Amino acid sequence: MRRCVVACVGLIGAVMLLMDSAPAARSQEARTLTVYSSRAHYGAEPVFEAFTKKTGVDIKFFNGNNNEVFERLRNEGARTSADVLLTVDAGNL
């Protein structure tokens, strides 16, 4: 569980840097970060809540198993709303 929290903190930090450097990210439309995840992130909720509290950016999740997440990405193609993809391992990429 500690690994998951550390990974989530690192991910959120990277996203915050990107959002701070991108002018379009400051618009009202960019106030939601969409995360597609095939990982269980139980115990990491406080990290996501702290991110939202600090930045004002809401986090919207689509959770599923690997097949469900990648099927959705294939169907959406370039029109995907995913900003971040969390998967169980790099071999699935």
N, C-alpha and C positions, 0 to 999 in steps of 0.2 A: 504494500500500500504506500509506503514511503516513496518508492520509485515513481509511482503514478503521480503523487503530489509534486515531487521534484520536477518531473517531466512537464506537468501542467503549468507549473510556475514558469519554467523556461519557455514554454510555448507562448504563454500569455505575455511574457516580457518581450519576446520577439515580435508578436503582433502589435503590442503597444508601440514599439519603436517604429514599425512600419506605418502605423496609423498616424503617429506624430509627424512623420516625414512626408506624408501624402496629403496635399491640400484637399483633394476630393473626399478624403476620409473624414473631414471635419463637417461635411454637409449633414443635414438631418437624415437623409436616406442612408448614410453609412453608420448610423448609430446602433446597428445590429451586426454582430459577428455570428456567422452561421458555421457550425461545426458538424461535420459528418463523422460519426465515430462507430467503429466496431469493437471498441474497448469498453470494458466496464470501468467506470470512473467513480465508483463508490468511495466515499471518503474525500474526494477532491472537490465536492460542492462548495465548501468554504472558500476555496481558491477562486472559483468562478464568481462567487458572490462578491468577494473582495475586489476582483477585477472590475465588475460592473459598478460597484460603489465608487471606486477610485476614478474610473474613466467615464462613467455614464453610458457605456456601451453595453447593451443587452447581449446575452449569448443565447442563441437559439440552437437546439440540438436536433439532429436526426440520428437516432441510434438504431443499430441492427447488427446482424451477424455480417461477416465479411461478404458473403454472397449478396445480401440485401443492399449493403452500402455500395458495392461496386456495380451492381445491376442498376441502381438509381443513377450513379455517375455516368454509366454508359448511355442510359436513356436520355439524360439531360444534356450530355455533350458539352458544348461550349456555352450553353445557356444555364449551366448549373448555378445554384445559389450558394454553393459551398465556398467558404473562405479558407477553411482549414479541414484537413483530413487526418483523423487519428485512426491507425490500424493496429492490429495485434502484433504484426512484425513486418519488417522491410521486405520480406520475401513475397508478400502479397502485392507489392507495388509493381 
